[in-house]
Amino acid sequence: MKKENKDVIKEVSTMFVGLMFLYAGGISYMLLAFAFREFSWLLLTAFILTPISVPLGWYLLQKVTNKKKPMAHYSIVSREGE
């Protein structure tokens, strides 16, 4: 039971980090598109980190959701004997 709880906590924390990366990347894209009008170090940092944060967040979310077993994995009860 303890191992299952640790796995659930790990999955939830990975999903949370992935969502935060996606949220920060989306905000950063909006700032790059609409807020900055001239060069600054903040603009350069956002320009470098945004292309990293969005795919990283997406990867973390996919990593967590692909761990779930598909329904076809479970055995289906056959009614041929009836």
Distance bins in CASP14 RR format, pairs under 12 A and 6 or more apart:
PFRMAT RR
TARGET T0000
AUTHOR 0000-0000-0000
RMODE 2
METHOD distances of the structure
MODEL  1
1 7 0 0 0 0 0 1 0 0 0 0 0
1 8 0 0 0 0 0 1 0 0 0 0 0
2 8 0 0 0 0 0 1 0 0 0 0 0
2 9 0 0 0 0 0 1 0 0 0 0 0
3 9 0 0 0 0 0 1 0 0 0 0 0
3 10 0 0 0 0 0 1 0 0 0 0 0
4 10 0 0 0 0 0 1 0 0 0 0 0
4 11 0 0 0 0 0 1 0 0 0 0 0
5 11 0 0 0 0 0 1 0 0 0 0 0
5 12 0 0 0 0 0 1 0 0 0 0 0
6 12 0 0 0 0 0 1 0 0 0 0 0
6 13 0 0 0 0 0 1 0 0 0 0 0
7 13 0 0 0 0 0 1 0 0 0 0 0
7 14 0 0 0 0 0 1 0 0 0 0 0
7 64 0 0 0 0 0 1 0 0 0 0 0
7 67 0 0 0 0 1 0 0 0 0 0 0
7 68 0 0 0 0 0 1 0 0 0 0 0
8 14 0 0 0 0 0 1 0 0 0 0 0
8 15 0 0 0 0 0 1 0 0 0 0 0
8 64 0 0 0 0 0 1 0 0 0 0 0
8 67 0 0 0 0 0 1 0 0 0 0 0
8 68 0 0 0 0 0 1 0 0 0 0 0
9 15 0 0 0 0 0 1 0 0 0 0 0
9 16 0 0 0 0 0 1 0 0 0 0 0
9 64 0 0 0 0 0 1 0 0 0 0 0
10 16 0 0 0 0 0 1 0 0 0 0 0
10 17 0 0 0 0 0 1 0 0 0 0 0
10 60 0 0 0 0 0 1 0 0 0 0 0
10 63 0 0 0 0 0 1 0 0 0 0 0
10 64 0 0 0 0 1 0 0 0 0 0 0
10 67 0 0 0 0 1 0 0 0 0 0 0
11 17 0 0 0 0 0 1 0 0 0 0 0
11 18 0 0 0 0 0 1 0 0 0 0 0
11 60 0 0 0 0 0 1 0 0 0 0 0
11 61 0 0 0 0 0 1 0 0 0 0 0
11 63 0 0 0 0 1 0 0 0 0 0 0
11 64 1 0 1 0 0 0 0 0 0 0 0
11 65 0 0 0 0 1 0 0 0 0 0 0
11 66 0 0 0 0 0 1 0 0 0 0 0
11 67 1 0 0 1 0 0 0 0 0 0 0
11 68 0 0 0 0 1 0 0 0 0 0 0
12 18 0 0 0 0 0 1 0 0 0 0 0
12 19 0 0 0 0 0 1 0 0 0 0 0
12 60 0 0 0 0 0 1 0 0 0 0 0
12 61 0 0 0 0 0 1 0 0 0 0 0
12 64 0 0 0 0 1 0 0 0 0 0 0
12 67 0 0 0 0 0 1 0 0 0 0 0
13 19 0 0 0 0 0 1 0 0 0 0 0
13 20 0 0 0 0 0 1 0 0 0 0 0
13 60 0 0 0 0 1 0 0 0 0 0 0
13 63 0 0 0 0 0 1 0 0 0 0 0
13 64 0 0 0 0 1 0 0 0 0 0 0
14 20 0 0 0 0 0 1 0 0 0 0 0
14 21 0 0 0 0 0 1 0 0 0 0 0
14 56 0 0 0 0 0 1 0 0 0 0 0
14 57 0 0 0 0 1 0 0 0 0 0 0
14 59 0 0 0 0 0 1 0 0 0 0 0
14 60 1 0 1 0 0 0 0 0 0 0 0
14 61 0 0 0 0 1 0 0 0 0 0 0
14 62 0 0 0 0 0 1 0 0 0 0 0
14 63 1 0 0 1 0 0 0 0 0 0 0
14 64 1 0 1 0 0 0 0 0 0 0 0
14 65 0 0 0 0 0 1 0 0 0 0 0
14 66 0 0 0 0 0 1 0 0 0 0 0
14 67 0 0 0 0 1 0 0 0 0 0 0
15 21 0 0 0 0 0 1 0 0 0 0 0
15 22 0 0 0 0 0 1 0 0 0 0 0
15 57 0 0 0 0 1 0 0 0 0 0 0
15 58 0 0 0 0 0 1 0 0 0 0 0
15 59 0 0 0 0 0 1 0 0 0 0 0
15 60 1 0 0 1 0 0 0 0 0 0 0
15 61 1 0 0 1 0 0 0 0 0 0 0
15 62 0 0 0 0 0 1 0 0 0 0 0
15 63 0 0 0 0 1 0 0 0 0 0 0
15 64 1 0 1 0 0 0 0 0 0 0 0
15 65 0 0 0 0 1 0 0 0 0 0 0
15 66 0 0 0 0 0 1 0 0 0 0 0
15 67 0 0 0 0 0 1 0 0 0 0 0
15 68 0 0 0 0 0 1 0 0 0 0 0
16 22 0 0 0 0 0 1 0 0 0 0 0
16 23 0 0 0 0 0 1 0 0 0 0 0
16 57 0 0 0 0 0 1 0 0 0 0 0
16 60 0 0 0 0 1 0 0 0 0 0 0
16 61 0 0 0 0 0 1 0 0 0 0 0
16 64 0 0 0 0 1 0 0 0 0 0 0
17 23 0 0 0 0 0 1 0 0 0 0 0
17 24 0 0 0 0 0 1 0 0 0 0 0
17 53 0 0 0 0 0 1 0 0 0 0 0
17 56 0 0 0 0 1 0 0 0 0 0 0
17 57 1 0 0 1 0 0 0 0 0 0 0
17 58 0 0 0 0 0 1 0 0 0 0 0
17 59 0 0 0 0 0 1 0 0 0 0 0
17 60 1 0 1 0 0 0 0 0 0 0 0
17 61 0 0 0 0 1 0 0 0 0 0 0
17 63 0 0 0 0 0 1 0 0 0 0 0
17 64 0 0 0 0 1 0 0 0 0 0 0
18 24 0 0 0 0 1 0 0 0 0 0 0
18 25 0 0 0 0 0 1 0 0 0 0 0
18 53 0 0 0 0 1 0 0 0 0 0 0
18 54 0 0 0 0 0 1 0 0 0 0 0
18 55 0 0 0 0 0 1 0 0 0 0 0
18 56 1 0 0 1 0 0 0 0 0 0 0
18 57 1 1 0 0 0 0 0 0 0 0 0
18 58 1 0 0 1 0 0 0 0 0 0 0
18 59 0 0 0 0 1 0 0 0 0 0 0
18 60 1 1 0 0 0 0 0 0 0 0 0
18 61 1 0 1 0 0 0 0 0 0 0 0
18 62 0 0 0 0 1 0 0 0 0 0 0
18 63 0 0 0 0 1 0 0 0 0 0 0
18 64 0 0 0 0 1 0 0 0 0 0 0
18 65 0 0 0 0 0 1 0 0 0 0 0
19 25 0 0 0 0 0 1 0 0 0 0 0
19 26 0 0 0 0 0 1 0 0 0 0 0
19 53 0 0 0 0 0 1 0 0 0 0 0
19 54 0 0 0 0 0 1 0 0 0 0 0
19 56 0 0 0 0 0 1 0 0 0 0 0
19 57 1 0 0 1 0 0 0 0 0 0 0
19 58 0 0 0 0 0 1 0 0 0 0 0
19 60 0 0 0 0 1 0 0 0 0 0 0
19 61 1 0 0 1 0 0 0 0 0 0 0
19 64 0 0 0 0 0 1 0 0 0 0 0
19 65 0 0 0 0 0 1 0 0 0 0 0
20 26 0 0 0 0 0 1 0 0 0 0 0
20 27 0 0 0 0 0 1 0 0 0 0 0
20 53 0 0 0 0 1 0 0 0 0 0 0
20 54 0 0 0 0 0 1 0 0 0 0 0
20 56 0 0 0 0 0 1 0 0 0 0 0
20 57 0 0 0 0 1 0 0 0 0 0 0
20 60 0 0 0 0 1 0 0 0 0 0 0
20 61 0 0 0 0 0 1 0 0 0 0 0
21 27 0 0 0 0 0 1 0 0 0 0 0
21 28 0 0 0 0 0 1 0 0 0 0 0
21 49 0 0 0 0 1 0 0 0 0 0 0
21 50 0 0 0 0 0 1 0 0 0 0 0
21 51 0 0 0 0 0 1 0 0 0 0 0
21 52 0 0 0 0 1 0 0 0 0 0 0
21 53 1 0 1 0 0 0 0 0 0 0 0
21 54 1 0 0 1 0 0 0 0 0 0 0
21 55 0 0 0 0 1 0 0 0 0 0 0
21 56 1 0 1 0 0 0 0 0 0 0 0
21 57 1 1 0 0 0 0 0 0 0 0 0
21 58 0 0 0 0 1 0 0 0 0 0 0
21 59 0 0 0 0 1 0 0 0 0 0 0
21 60 1 0 0 1 0 0 0 0 0 0 0
21 61 0 0 0 0 1 0 0 0 0 0 0
22 28 0 0 0 0 0 1 0 0 0 0 0
22 29 0 0 0 0 0 1 0 0 0 0 0
22 50 0 0 0 0 0 1 0 0 0 0 0
22 53 1 0 0 1 0 0 0 0 0 0 0
22 54 1 0 0 1 0 0 0 0 0 0 0
22 55 0 0 0 0 1 0 0 0 0 0 0
22 56 0 0 0 0 1 0 0 0 0 0 0
22 57 1 0 1 0 0 0 0 0 0 0 0
22 58 1 0 0 1 0 0 0 0 0 0 0
22 59 0 0 0 0 0 1 0 0 0 0 0
22 60 0 0 0 0 1 0 0 0 0 0 0
22 61 1 0 0 1 0 0 0 0 0 0 0
22 62 0 0 0 0 0 1 0 0 0 0 0
23 29 0 0 0 0 0 1 0 0 0 0 0
23 30 0 0 0 0 0 1 0 0 0 0 0
23 53 0 0 0 0 1 0 0 0 0 0 0
23 54 0 0 0 0 0 1 0 0 0 0 0
23 57 0 0 0 0 1 0 0 0 0 0 0
23 58 0 0 0 0 0 1 0 0 0 0 0
23 61 0 0 0 0 0 1 0 0 0 0 0
24 30 0 0 0 0 0 1 0 0 0 0 0
24 31 0 0 0 0 0 1 0 0 0 0 0
24 45 0 0 0 0 0 1 0 0 0 0 0
24 46 0 0 0 0 1 0 0 0 0 0 0
24 49 0 0 0 0 1 0 0 0 0 0 0
24 50 0 0 0 0 1 0 0 0 0 0 0
24 52 0 0 0 0 0 1 0 0 0 0 0
24 53 1 0 1 0 0 0 0 0 0 0 0
24 54 0 0 0 0 1 0 0 0 0 0 0
24 56 0 0 0 0 0 1 0 0 0 0 0
24 57 0 0 0 0 1 0 0 0 0 0 0
25 31 0 0 0 0 1 0 0 0 0 0 0
25 32 0 0 0 0 1 0 0 0 0 0 0
25 33 0 0 0 0 0 1 0 0 0 0 0
25 46 0 0 0 0 1 0 0 0 0 0 0
25 47 0 0 0 0 0 1 0 0 0 0 0
25 48 0 0 0 0 0 1 0 0 0 0 0
25 49 1 0 0 1 0 0 0 0 0 0 0
25 50 1 0 1 0 0 0 0 0 0 0 0
25 51 0 0 0 0 1 0 0 0 0 0 0
25 52 0 0 0 0 1 0 0 0 0 0 0
25 53 1 0 1 0 0 0 0 0 0 0 0
25 54 1 0 1 0 0 0 0 0 0 0 0
25 55 0 0 0 0 1 0 0 0 0 0 0
25 56 0 0 0 0 1 0 0 0 0 0 0
25 57 0 0 0 0 1 0 0 0 0 0 0
25 58 0 0 0 0 0 1 0 0 0 0 0
26 32 0 0 0 0 1 0 0 0 0 0 0
26 33 0 0 0 0 1 0 0 0 0 0 0
26 34 0 0 0 0 0 1 0 0 0 0 0
26 46 0 0 0 0 0 1 0 0 0 0 0
26 49 0 0 0 0 0 1 0 0 0 0 0
26 50 1 0 0 1 0 0 0 0 0 0 0
26 51 0 0 0 0 0 1 0 0 0 0 0
26 53 0 0 0 0 1 0 0 0 0 0 0
26 54 1 0 0 1 0 0 0 0 0 0 0
26 57 0 0 0 0 0 1 0 0 0 0 0
26 58 0 0 0 0 0 1 0 0 0 0 0
27 33 0 0 0 0 0 1 0 0 0 0 0
27 34 0 0 0 0 0 1 0 0 0 0 0
27 35 0 0 0 0 0 1 0 0 0 0 0
27 46 0 0 0 0 1 0 0 0 0 0 0
27 49 0 0 0 0 0 1 0 0 0 0 0
27 50 0 0 0 0 1 0 0 0 0 0 0
27 53 0 0 0 0 1 0 0 0 0 0 0
27 54 0 0 0 0 0 1 0 0 0 0 0
28 34 0 0 0 0 0 1 0 0 0 0 0
28 35 0 0 0 0 1 0 0 0 0 0 0
28 36 0 0 0 0 0 1 0 0 0 0 0
28 42 0 0 0 0 0 1 0 0 0 0 0
28 43 0 0 0 0 0 1 0 0 0 0 0
28 45 0 0 0 0 1 0 0 0 0 0 0
28 46 1 0 1 0 0 0 0 0 0 0 0
28 47 0 0 0 0 1 0 0 0 0 0 0
28 48 0 0 0 0 0 1 0 0 0 0 0
28 49 1 0 0 1 0 0 0 0 0 0 0
28 50 1 0 1 0 0 0 0 0 0 0 0
28 51 0 0 0 0 1 0 0 0 0 0 0
28 52 0 0 0 0 0 1 0 0 0 0 0
28 53 1 0 0 1 0 0 0 0 0 0 0
28 54 0 0 0 0 1 0 0 0 0 0 0
29 35 0 0 0 0 0 1 0 0 0 0 0
29 36 0 0 0 0 0 1 0 0 0 0 0
29 46 0 0 0 0 1 0 0 0 0 0 0
29 47 0 0 0 0 0 1 0 0 0 0 0
29 49 0 0 0 0 0 1 0 0 0 0 0
29 50 1 0 1 0 0 0 0 0 0 0 0
29 51 0 0 0 0 1 0 0 0 0 0 0
29 53 0 0 0 0 1 0 0 0 0 0 0
29 54 1 0 0 1 0 0 0 0 0 0 0
30 36 0 0 0 0 0 1 0 0 0 0 0
30 46 0 0 0 0 0 1 0 0 0 0 0
30 50 0 0 0 0 0 1 0 0 0 0 0
31 37 0 0 0 0 0 1 0 0 0 0 0
31 40 0 0 0 0 0 1 0 0 0 0 0
31 42 0 0 0 0 1 0 0 0 0 0 0
31 43 0 0 0 0 1 0 0 0 0 0 0
31 45 0 0 0 0 0 1 0 0 0 0 0
31 46 1 0 0 1 0 0 0 0 0 0 0
31 47 0 0 0 0 0 1 0 0 0 0 0
31 49 0 0 0 0 0 1 0 0 0 0 0
31 50 0 0 0 0 1 0 0 0 0 0 0
32 40 0 0 0 0 0 1 0 0 0 0 0
32 42 0 0 0 0 0 1 0 0 0 0 0
32 43 1 0 0 1 0 0 0 0 0 0 0
32 44 0 0 0 0 0 1 0 0 0 0 0
32 45 0 0 0 0 0 1 0 0 0 0 0
32 46 1 0 1 0 0 0 0 0 0 0 0
32 47 1 0 0 1 0 0 0 0 0 0 0
32 48 0 0 0 0 0 1 0 0 0 0 0
32 49 0 0 0 0 0 1 0 0 0 0 0
32 50 1 0 0 1 0 0 0 0 0 0 0
32 51 0 0 0 0 0 1 0 0 0 0 0
32 53 0 0 0 0 0 1 0 0 0 0 0
32 54 0 0 0 0 0 1 0 0 0 0 0
33 43 0 0 0 0 0 1 0 0 0 0 0
33 46 0 0 0 0 0 1 0 0 0 0 0
33 47 0 0 0 0 0 1 0 0 0 0 0
33 50 0 0 0 0 0 1 0 0 0 0 0
35 42 0 0 0 0 1 0 0 0 0 0 0
35 43 0 0 0 0 1 0 0 0 0 0 0
35 46 0 0 0 0 1 0 0 0 0 0 0
36 42 1 0 0 1 0 0 0 0 0 0 0
36 43 1 0 1 0 0 0 0 0 0 0 0
36 44 0 0 0 0 1 0 0 0 0 0 0
36 45 0 0 0 0 0 1 0 0 0 0 0
36 46 1 0 0 1 0 0 0 0 0 0 0
36 47 0 0 0 0 1 0 0 0 0 0 0
36 50 0 0 0 0 0 1 0 0 0 0 0
37 43 0 0 0 0 1 0 0 0 0 0 0
38 44 0 0 0 0 0 1 0 0 0 0 0
39 45 0 0 0 0 0 1 0 0 0 0 0
39 46 0 0 0 0 0 1 0 0 0 0 0
39 47 0 0 0 0 0 1 0 0 0 0 0
40 46 0 0 0 0 1 0 0 0 0 0 0
40 47 0 0 0 0 0 1 0 0 0 0 0
41 47 0 0 0 0 0 1 0 0 0 0 0
41 48 0 0 0 0 0 1 0 0 0 0 0
42 48 0 0 0 0 0 1 0 0 0 0 0
42 49 0 0 0 0 0 1 0 0 0 0 0
42 50 0 0 0 0 0 1 0 0 0 0 0
43 49 0 0 0 0 0 1 0 0 0 0 0
43 50 0 0 0 0 0 1 0 0 0 0 0
44 50 0 0 0 0 0 1 0 0 0 0 0
45 52 0 0 0 0 0 1 0 0 0 0 0
45 53 0 0 0 0 0 1 0 0 0 0 0
46 52 0 0 0 0 0 1 0 0 0 0 0
46 53 0 0 0 0 1 0 0 0 0 0 0
46 54 0 0 0 0 0 1 0 0 0 0 0
47 53 0 0 0 0 0 1 0 0 0 0 0
49 55 0 0 0 0 0 1 0 0 0 0 0
49 56 0 0 0 0 1 0 0 0 0 0 0
50 56 0 0 0 0 0 1 0 0 0 0 0
50 57 0 0 0 0 0 1 0 0 0 0 0
51 57 0 0 0 0 0 1 0 0 0 0 0
51 58 0 0 0 0 0 1 0 0 0 0 0
52 58 0 0 0 0 0 1 0 0 0 0 0
52 59 0 0 0 0 0 1 0 0 0 0 0
53 59 0 0 0 0 0 1 0 0 0 0 0
53 60 0 0 0 0 0 1 0 0 0 0 0
54 60 0 0 0 0 0 1 0 0 0 0 0
54 61 0 0 0 0 0 1 0 0 0 0 0
55 61 0 0 0 0 0 1 0 0 0 0 0
55 62 0 0 0 0 0 1 0 0 0 0 0
56 62 0 0 0 0 0 1 0 0 0 0 0
56 63 0 0 0 0 0 1 0 0 0 0 0
57 63 0 0 0 0 1 0 0 0 0 0 0
57 64 0 0 0 0 0 1 0 0 0 0 0
58 64 0 0 0 0 0 1 0 0 0 0 0
58 65 0 0 0 0 0 1 0 0 0 0 0
58 66 0 0 0 0 0 1 0 0 0 0 0
59 65 0 0 0 0 0 1 0 0 0 0 0
59 66 0 0 0 0 0 1 0 0 0 0 0
60 66 0 0 0 0 0 1 0 0 0 0 0
60 67 0 0 0 0 0 1 0 0 0 0 0
61 67 0 0 0 0 0 1 0 0 0 0 0
62 68 0 0 0 0 0 1 0 0 0 0 0
67 73 0 0 0 0 0 1 0 0 0 0 0
68 74 0 0 0 0 0 1 0 0 0 0 0
69 75 0 0 0 0 0 1 0 0 0 0 0
END
